[in-house]
Amino acid sequence: MTDPWLLAAICLIILSVFAVMRVMARPERDDRFVGLNAAITIAAAASLALSISWGNLAVLDMFIMLVGLCYAGTLAIARSKKGDKA
């Protein structure tokens, strides 16, 4: 019988690859940032699903690291764009 968490993780990995392809296709910096942020968030969800599927806490640590990286990147970009006019 197929594990539903493993199937969800595979689907999320495929979605993350498509988000990375969007990053490479866009010329504007803000569009690339949104695509990269989405890719990291989807990859974090995939690692969470893999952690549940495999019952391995090391993958859960990777999930926590990816979420922290995504949050730190969002703050860094927001801080760098603080002086830009809309």
N, C-alpha and C positions, 0 to 999 in steps of 0.2 A: 504494500500500500504506500502511496506517495505521501510524503510529509508536507502538509500545507504551508508550514513556515519556510521550508526549503524552496517550494514553488514561489512563494511571495518574495523571497530573497532574490531568486533568479530574475523575476520580473522587475524588481527594483534596480538590479544591476544593469539590466538592459535599458531602463529609463535613464539611469545615470550616464550611460554611454551616449545616449541621444542628447542629453543636456550638455555634455562635453563637446559634442559635434556642433551644437548651437553656439558655444563659446568660440569655437574656431571659425565659424562662418560670419560672425558679426564684427564690423569694423570699429564701432564706438566702444569706448572704455566702459561706460555705464551698462550697456547691454551685455558685455562680456562679464562684468561683475555679477549681474543678476543671474546669468547662466551658470557661472561657477558656483555661486551661492546655492542655487538649486541643485547642482550636481553633488555638492558636498552634503547637503541635507538628505538627498535621496540615498547617497552612499551610506550615510549614517543609519538611516532606516533599514537598509539592506543588512548592515552589520548587526543591528539589533535583532532582525529576523533570523540571521544565521546563528547568533548567540542562543536564541531560544531553541532553534532546531537542533543544534549540536550539543546543547547543554554545557557550553564552554564559557567560562568567565573571562578568558583572555580576549575573546572577540567583543565582549561587553566593554572591556577597557578601551578597545579601539573605537567603539561607538562614542564613548565619553570624550575621547580625544578629538574625534572628528567634529562633534558638536561644539566643543570649546574652540577649535580652530575656525569654524564657520562664524561663531559669535565674535571672536577677536578680529577676524577679517572685516566683518561688517562694521565694527567700531573703528577700525583703522581707516577704512574708506570714508566713513562719515566724518571722521575728524579731518581727513585731508581735504575734503570738499567743503569744509566749514566756511572758508573764505570765498568760495565760488558764488557768483551771482547766477540765479536761475533764469 
